[in-house]
Amino acid sequence: MKRYSICIVGGGSRYTPDMLAMLCNHQERFPLKKIVLYDNERERQEIVGKYSEILFKEYYPELEEIIYTTDPKEAFTDIDFALMQIRAGRMKMREKDEKISIKHGCLGQETCGAGGFAYGMRSVPAVIDIIKLIRQYSPECWILNYSNPAAIVAEATKRVFPDDYRIINICDMPIAIMDMYASVLGMKRRDLEPKYFGLNHFGWFTHILDKKTGADYLPKLREILKKPVDVQTEPLFQEPSWKATFHFMSKMINDYDEYLPNTYLQYYLYPRKMFEKEDPNYTRANEVMDGNEKETYEKMEKIISLGKIRGTEFELTSDVGCHAEYIVDLATALANNTKEIFLTIAENKGAIENLDPEVMVEVPCRIGSNGVETLTVGPIKTFYKGLIENQYAYEKLTVDACLEGSYIKALQALVLNRTVVNTDVAKPLLDDLIEANKEYWNELK
């Protein structure tokens, strides 16, 4: 088998250790020659880089080269895959997004609410600049973009790189939800095949099929999940805010009697209820910084001081989380032309018959060496169509505002967002977000 060279863009991320562990665990089906970690923050990159040297020495001695760098040319030259997971402004800017939004009586959630708008306005220029650099040094590599808010980023990359079918935008949230379904059923996620439609963080499961028998478990899951259920999911989703999110799914299932919703729909269907849960002094960003992020870097620093992983409490296991697993599965499908089905963000082009063909939808797609092939969903009902068209208009205007530097389109985007709505709220909120994001946003006029 061919051995691949990959670059993890955002190599200093808290998600990188799990991704590296997954690459070690799956080297037989996705063999690697070289791994490059690229980040624009040297200190964080050094920690992950030193950790990775220990990891690969013990678990992947066949790897020819491990590089960690802040130099784009060194990072992107002659690579087969770029795995992008950047966070422009990092958690400190997420905290500002959330707290500014709450001050104005709005949800600050990082991909859905006003915080998602602010984050998107930061992410789009950063992602575009990085893709241009990657294409300068590796014109044919696959770019798997995991960077949030994925819907807004996908809309931007479609416009700026319209003919580049090797850019694929993905999100692991539907997979995390599928893990939860599998846990409830006493099964493995890989035994199940979802039917799903919507936008990123804005969709519905219509069927959960048994791959062997074709049985549809969705009615059974709906009955079980009408009551809050504690399930065994990866450690990240055992945090208090995530447990509350999975519990709230029962409310949505009881109120809407047809499909199974993406958990993020709670922010759009119940924005006032979600806002009432917000703590203006301690938001989700604070929870992550004090919890998972801190724990991840402390663990790597302990391993670096020990100089080893084997024979310690940090011994590698097969359970490294859906974020890492999904992106490696996708890369394997592209490399080996498996034609496996993934939930992927792609241009509609008739997949949802009664939606604009240019909408960047999240639907089942077949993945192989020629990229993404969307599978037919068919027409959708008025309620879902109306919600999706409104949400897509918000996402489209956000990208317009960013690329054109348009203040009025930024304001229009916020007014269309179901978590904001009121112009008298949106305008001062936007002005405060502009002031906070001077270092990151394109200028709005």
C-alpha positions as CSV (number, residue, x, y, z in Angstrom):
1,M,0.0,0.0,0.0
2,K,1.1,3.6,-0.6
3,R,2.3,5.4,2.4
4,Y,1.0,9.0,2.8
5,S,2.3,12.3,4.0
6,I,-0.2,14.3,6.0
7,C,-0.2,17.7,7.7
8,I,-2.5,18.5,10.7
9,V,-3.3,22.2,10.3
10,G,-3.9,23.4,13.9
11,G,-1.3,21.0,15.1
12,G,-1.3,22.6,18.6
13,S,-5.0,21.9,19.1
14,R,-6.3,20.0,22.0
15,Y,-7.9,17.6,19.5
16,T,-4.5,16.6,17.9
17,P,-3.4,14.0,20.5
18,D,-6.5,11.9,19.8
19,M,-6.0,12.2,16.1
20,L,-2.4,11.1,16.4
21,A,-3.4,8.1,18.5
22,M,-6.0,7.2,15.9
23,L,-3.3,7.3,13.2
24,C,-1.2,4.9,15.3
25,N,-4.2,2.6,15.8
26,H,-5.0,2.4,12.1
27,Q,-1.7,2.4,10.4
28,E,-2.5,-0.9,8.6
29,R,-5.4,0.7,6.7
30,F,-4.0,4.2,6.4
31,P,-0.1,3.8,6.4
32,L,1.9,7.0,6.8
33,K,5.3,8.1,5.7
34,K,5.4,11.5,7.2
35,I,3.3,13.6,9.6
36,V,3.7,17.3,9.9
37,L,2.1,19.4,12.7
38,Y,1.5,23.0,11.7
39,D,0.4,25.8,13.9
40,N,1.0,29.6,14.2
41,E,1.5,29.4,18.0
42,R,5.0,28.0,18.6
43,E,4.6,27.3,22.3
44,R,1.5,25.1,22.0
45,Q,3.0,23.4,18.9
46,E,6.1,22.6,20.8
47,I,4.2,20.7,23.5
48,V,2.2,18.6,21.0
49,G,5.3,18.1,18.9
50,K,7.4,16.7,21.7
51,Y,4.5,14.5,22.8
52,S,4.1,13.2,19.3
53,E,7.8,12.3,19.1
54,I,7.4,10.0,22.1
55,L,4.1,8.6,20.8
56,F,5.5,7.7,17.4
57,K,8.8,6.3,18.7
58,E,6.8,3.8,20.8
59,Y,3.8,3.1,18.7
60,Y,4.7,3.9,15.1
61,P,8.5,3.3,14.6
62,E,7.9,2.7,10.8
63,L,7.0,6.4,10.4
64,E,9.9,8.0,8.5
65,E,9.5,11.6,9.6
66,I,7.6,13.7,12.2
67,I,7.9,17.5,11.8
68,Y,6.3,20.2,13.9
69,T,6.7,23.7,12.5
70,T,5.3,27.2,12.2
71,D,6.6,27.6,8.7
72,P,3.9,27.1,6.0
73,K,6.3,26.1,3.3
74,E,7.9,23.4,5.4
75,A,4.4,22.2,6.5
76,F,2.6,22.1,3.2
77,T,5.2,21.0,0.7
78,D,4.6,17.6,-0.9
79,I,1.7,16.4,1.3
80,D,-1.2,14.1,0.4
81,F,-3.7,15.2,3.0
82,A,-4.2,18.4,5.0
83,L,-6.4,17.9,8.0
84,M,-7.6,21.4,9.1
85,Q,-8.9,22.1,12.6
86,I,-8.1,25.7,13.2
87,R,-9.7,28.0,15.7
88,A,-9.1,31.6,14.8
89,G,-8.8,33.6,18.0
90,R,-8.7,30.4,20.1
91,M,-10.8,30.0,23.2
92,K,-10.2,33.5,24.5
93,M,-12.1,35.0,21.6
94,R,-14.8,32.3,21.9
95,E,-15.2,33.5,25.5
96,K,-15.6,37.1,24.3
97,D,-18.2,36.0,21.6
98,E,-20.3,34.3,24.3
99,K,-20.1,37.0,26.9
100,I,-20.8,39.9,24.5
101,S,-23.8,38.0,23.1
102,I,-25.2,37.3,26.6
103,K,-24.8,41.0,27.5
104,H,-27.2,41.8,24.7
105,G,-29.7,39.1,25.7
106,C,-28.7,36.6,23.0
107,L,-27.2,33.2,22.9
108,G,-23.4,33.2,22.4
109,Q,-23.2,29.5,21.3
110,E,-20.0,29.1,19.2
111,T,-21.6,27.8,16.0
112,C,-25.3,28.6,16.3
113,G,-25.9,32.0,17.9
114,A,-24.3,35.4,17.7
115,G,-21.1,33.7,18.8
116,G,-21.2,31.5,15.7
117,F,-21.6,34.6,13.6
118,A,-18.5,36.2,15.2
119,Y,-16.5,33.0,14.9
120,G,-17.4,32.6,11.3
121,M,-16.3,36.1,10.5
122,R,-12.9,35.2,12.0
123,S,-12.7,31.7,10.5
124,V,-13.4,32.5,6.9
125,P,-10.4,34.7,6.2
126,A,-8.1,32.4,8.1
127,V,-9.2,29.3,6.3
128,I,-9.1,30.9,2.9
129,D,-5.5,32.1,3.5
130,I,-4.4,28.7,4.7
131,I,-6.0,26.9,1.7
132,K,-4.2,29.3,-0.7
133,L,-0.9,28.4,1.0
134,I,-1.6,24.7,0.8
135,R,-2.4,24.9,-2.8
136,Q,0.8,26.9,-3.5
137,Y,2.9,24.0,-2.2
138,S,0.7,20.9,-2.7
139,P,-1.8,21.6,-5.5
140,E,-3.3,18.1,-5.5
141,C,-3.6,17.2,-1.8
142,W,-6.9,16.5,-0.2
143,I,-8.0,19.2,2.3
144,L,-10.3,17.8,4.9
145,N,-11.7,20.9,6.7
146,Y,-13.0,20.4,10.3
147,S,-12.8,24.0,11.2
148,N,-16.0,25.6,12.7
149,P,-18.5,27.0,12.2
150,A,-18.4,24.4,9.4
151,A,-21.5,25.6,7.6
152,I,-20.2,29.1,7.1
153,V,-16.7,28.0,6.3
154,A,-18.1,25.5,3.7
155,E,-20.2,28.3,2.0
156,A,-17.0,30.4,1.8
157,T,-14.7,27.7,0.4
158,K,-17.4,26.8,-2.2
159,R,-17.3,30.4,-3.5
160,V,-13.6,31.1,-3.3
161,F,-12.5,27.7,-4.6
162,P,-15.5,26.7,-6.8
163,D,-13.7,24.0,-8.9
164,D,-11.6,22.5,-6.1
165,Y,-13.3,19.1,-5.4
166,R,-10.4,18.1,-3.2
167,I,-11.7,20.5,-0.4
168,I,-14.1,18.5,1.8
169,N,-15.9,20.1,4.7
170,I,-17.0,17.8,7.5
171,C,-18.3,17.7,11.1
172,D,-18.3,15.0,13.7
173,M,-21.5,16.0,15.6
174,P,-23.8,13.6,13.6
175,I,-21.3,10.8,14.4
176,A,-21.3,11.7,18.1
177,I,-25.1,11.5,18.0
178,M,-24.9,8.2,16.2
179,D,-22.5,6.9,19.0
180,M,-25.2,7.8,21.5
181,Y,-27.9,6.0,19.5
182,A,-25.7,2.9,19.2
183,S,-25.1,3.0,23.0
184,V,-28.8,3.1,23.7
185,L,-29.4,0.2,21.3
186,G,-26.5,-1.9,22.7
187,M,-24.8,-1.8,19.3
188,K,-21.8,-0.4,17.5
189,R,-22.1,2.7,15.4
190,R,-20.5,1.0,12.5
191,D,-23.4,-1.5,12.4
192,L,-25.8,1.4,11.7
193,E,-26.4,3.6,8.6
194,P,-28.1,6.9,9.0
195,K,-30.5,8.7,6.7
196,Y,-30.2,12.5,7.4
197,F,-30.8,15.9,5.9
198,G,-30.2,19.5,6.7
199,L,-27.4,22.0,7.2
200,N,-24.4,21.6,9.5
201,H,-25.6,21.6,13.1
202,F,-29.1,22.0,11.7
203,G,-30.5,18.7,10.6
204,W,-32.7,15.7,11.2
205,F,-32.2,11.9,11.2
206,T,-35.1,10.3,9.2
207,H,-33.9,6.6,9.5
208,I,-31.4,4.7,11.6
209,L,-30.9,1.5,9.6
210,D,-29.3,-1.8,10.6
211,K,-26.6,-2.4,7.9
212,K,-27.2,-6.2,7.9
213,T,-31.0,-6.5,8.2
214,G,-32.2,-3.1,6.9
215,A,-34.3,-2.7,10.1
216,D,-35.1,0.9,11.0
217,Y,-34.4,1.6,14.6
218,L,-35.7,5.2,14.5
219,P,-39.2,4.5,16.0
220,K,-37.6,2.5,18.8
221,L,-35.0,5.2,19.5
222,R,-37.8,7.9,19.6
223,E,-39.7,5.9,22.2
224,I,-36.5,5.4,24.4
225,L,-35.3,8.9,24.1
226,K,-38.6,10.6,25.0
227,K,-37.2,10.3,28.5
228,P,-33.7,11.7,29.3
229,V,-31.2,8.8,29.1
230,D,-27.6,8.7,30.4
231,V,-25.5,7.0,27.9
232,Q,-21.8,5.9,27.7
233,T,-20.2,8.3,25.3
234,E,-16.6,9.5,25.0
235,P,-15.3,11.5,28.0
236,L,-15.7,14.9,26.3
237,F,-19.5,14.4,26.1
238,Q,-19.6,13.5,29.8
239,E,-19.0,17.2,30.7
240,P,-22.0,18.8,32.4
241,S,-23.1,21.0,29.5
242,W,-22.9,18.1,27.0
243,K,-24.9,15.8,29.3
244,A,-27.5,18.5,29.6
245,T,-27.5,18.8,25.8
246,F,-28.2,15.1,25.3
247,H,-30.9,15.1,28.0
248,F,-32.6,18.0,26.3
249,M,-33.1,15.9,23.2
250,S,-36.1,14.3,24.9
251,K,-37.9,17.7,24.9
252,M,-37.4,18.1,21.2
253,I,-38.5,14.5,20.5
254,N,-41.7,15.0,22.5
255,D,-42.5,18.3,20.9
256,Y,-41.8,17.2,17.3
257,D,-43.2,13.7,16.5
258,E,-41.5,12.8,13.3
259,Y,-37.7,12.6,13.1
260,L,-34.7,12.6,15.5
261,P,-33.1,16.1,15.7
262,N,-29.5,17.1,15.7
263,T,-28.8,18.3,19.3
264,Y,-27.8,21.8,18.1
265,L,-31.4,22.4,17.1
266,Q,-32.2,23.2,20.7
267,Y,-30.6,26.6,20.2
268,Y,-32.8,27.4,17.2
269,L,-36.1,25.9,18.4
270,Y,-35.8,27.0,22.1
271,P,-33.6,30.1,22.0
272,R,-35.2,31.7,25.1
273,K,-35.0,28.6,27.2
274,M,-31.3,28.0,26.2
275,F,-30.5,31.7,27.0
276,E,-32.0,31.3,30.5
277,K,-29.4,28.5,31.2
278,E,-26.5,30.8,30.3
279,D,-24.1,32.0,33.0
280,P,-22.8,35.5,32.0
281,N,-19.7,34.9,34.2
282,Y,-18.9,31.3,33.3
283,T,-19.7,30.2,29.7
284,R,-19.0,27.0,27.8
285,A,-15.6,28.5,26.7
286,N,-14.6,28.7,30.4
287,E,-15.8,25.2,31.0
288,V,-13.5,23.9,28.1
289,M,-10.5,26.0,29.2
290,D,-10.8,24.8,32.8
291,G,-11.6,21.3,31.8
292,N,-10.8,19.3,28.6
293,E,-8.2,21.8,27.3
294,K,-6.3,22.1,30.5
295,E,-6.4,18.3,31.1
296,T,-5.1,17.6,27.6
297,Y,-2.1,19.8,27.9
298,E,-1.3,18.7,31.4
299,K,-1.4,15.1,30.2
300,M,1.0,15.8,27.4
301,E,3.4,17.7,29.7
302,K,3.5,14.7,32.1
303,I,4.3,12.4,29.2
304,I,7.1,14.7,28.1
305,S,8.6,14.7,31.6
306,L,8.4,10.9,31.8
307,G,9.8,10.5,28.3
308,K,7.5,7.5,27.6
309,I,3.9,6.4,27.3
310,R,4.2,2.6,27.4
311,G,4.1,1.2,30.9
312,T,2.5,4.4,32.3
313,E,-1.1,5.4,33.1
314,F,-1.2,7.0,29.7
315,E,-0.9,3.7,27.8
316,L,-2.6,4.1,24.4
317,T,-6.0,2.6,24.0
318,S,-8.4,2.2,21.1
319,D,-10.9,4.6,22.5
320,V,-9.8,8.0,21.2
321,G,-13.1,9.8,20.3
322,C,-15.3,10.3,17.3
323,H,-13.5,13.5,16.2
324,A,-10.3,11.6,15.4
325,E,-12.0,8.5,14.2
326,Y,-14.2,10.3,11.7
327,I,-11.4,12.2,10.0
328,V,-9.2,9.1,9.7
329,D,-12.1,7.1,8.3
330,L,-12.7,9.8,5.7
331,A,-9.1,10.0,4.7
332,T,-9.0,6.2,4.3
333,A,-12.1,6.3,2.0
334,L,-10.4,8.9,-0.2
335,A,-7.1,7.0,-0.3
336,N,-8.5,3.6,-0.9
337,N,-11.6,4.5,-3.0
338,T,-13.9,2.6,-0.6
339,K,-17.1,4.4,-1.7
340,E,-18.2,4.4,1.9
341,I,-21.1,6.6,3.0
342,F,-20.5,9.6,5.3
343,L,-22.6,12.5,6.4
344,T,-20.7,15.3,4.6
345,I,-21.3,19.0,3.9
346,A,-21.6,19.4,0.1
347,E,-23.4,21.5,-2.5
348,N,-27.0,20.3,-2.8
349,K,-27.2,19.9,-6.5
350,G,-30.6,18.2,-6.3
351,A,-30.0,15.9,-3.3
352,I,-32.8,17.7,-1.5
353,E,-35.1,18.2,-4.5
354,N,-37.0,21.3,-3.3
355,L,-34.0,23.3,-2.1
356,D,-31.8,25.6,-4.1
357,P,-29.1,23.4,-5.7
358,E,-26.3,25.8,-4.4
359,V,-27.2,25.3,-0.7
360,M,-24.3,23.7,1.2
361,V,-26.3,20.8,2.8
362,E,-25.3,18.1,5.2
363,V,-26.5,14.8,3.7
364,P,-25.2,11.2,3.2
365,C,-22.5,11.2,0.6
366,R,-20.5,8.4,-1.1
367,I,-16.7,9.1,-0.7
368,G,-14.0,7.8,-3.1
369,S,-11.0,8.8,-5.0
370,N,-13.1,11.3,-7.1
371,G,-14.3,13.1,-4.0
372,V,-17.9,13.6,-2.8
373,E,-21.0,12.2,-4.5
374,T,-24.2,13.4,-2.7
375,L,-27.0,10.8,-2.4
376,T,-30.6,11.7,-3.1
377,V,-32.8,12.6,-0.1
378,G,-35.9,13.7,-2.0
379,P,-38.2,16.6,-1.2
380,I,-38.6,17.8,2.4
381,K,-41.7,19.1,4.2
382,T,-42.6,22.8,4.6
383,F,-41.5,23.1,8.2
384,Y,-38.0,21.8,7.6
385,K,-37.7,23.6,4.3
386,G,-38.6,26.9,5.9
387,L,-36.2,26.5,8.7
388,I,-33.4,25.5,6.4
389,E,-33.9,28.3,3.9
390,N,-33.9,30.9,6.7
391,Q,-30.8,29.5,8.2
392,Y,-29.0,29.2,4.9
393,A,-29.9,32.9,4.2
394,Y,-28.2,33.8,7.5
395,E,-25.1,31.8,6.6
396,K,-24.9,33.2,3.1
397,L,-25.2,36.8,4.3
398,T,-22.5,36.1,6.9
399,V,-20.1,35.1,4.1
400,D,-21.2,38.0,2.0
401,A,-20.5,40.4,4.8
402,C,-17.1,38.9,5.4
403,L,-15.9,38.7,1.8
404,E,-17.4,42.0,0.8
405,G,-16.7,43.9,4.0
406,S,-20.4,44.9,4.2
407,Y,-21.8,46.2,7.5
408,I,-25.5,46.0,6.3
409,K,-25.2,42.4,5.3
410,A,-23.6,41.6,8.6
411,L,-26.6,43.2,10.3
412,Q,-29.0,41.4,8.0
413,A,-27.4,38.1,8.9
414,L,-27.8,38.6,12.6
415,V,-31.4,39.7,12.2
416,L,-32.1,36.5,10.3
417,N,-30.5,34.3,12.9
418,R,-33.3,32.8,15.0
419,T,-31.3,33.4,18.2
420,V,-31.1,37.2,17.6
421,V,-34.0,38.4,15.4
422,N,-34.5,41.9,16.7
423,T,-32.8,44.8,14.8
424,D,-32.6,46.9,17.9
425,V,-30.7,44.1,19.6
426,A,-28.6,43.1,16.5
427,K,-27.2,46.5,15.8
428,P,-25.5,47.3,19.2
429,L,-24.5,43.6,19.4
430,L,-22.8,43.8,16.0
431,D,-21.0,47.0,17.0
432,D,-19.6,45.4,20.1
433,L,-18.5,42.3,18.2
434,I,-16.8,44.6,15.6
435,E,-14.8,46.3,18.4
436,A,-13.8,43.0,20.0
437,N,-12.7,41.4,16.7
438,K,-10.7,44.3,15.2
439,E,-7.7,42.0,15.0
440,Y,-9.5,39.3,13.1
441,W,-12.4,40.5,11.0
442,N,-12.2,42.1,7.6
443,E,-13.3,45.7,7.9
444,L,-17.0,46.3,7.6
445,K,-18.3,49.5,5.9
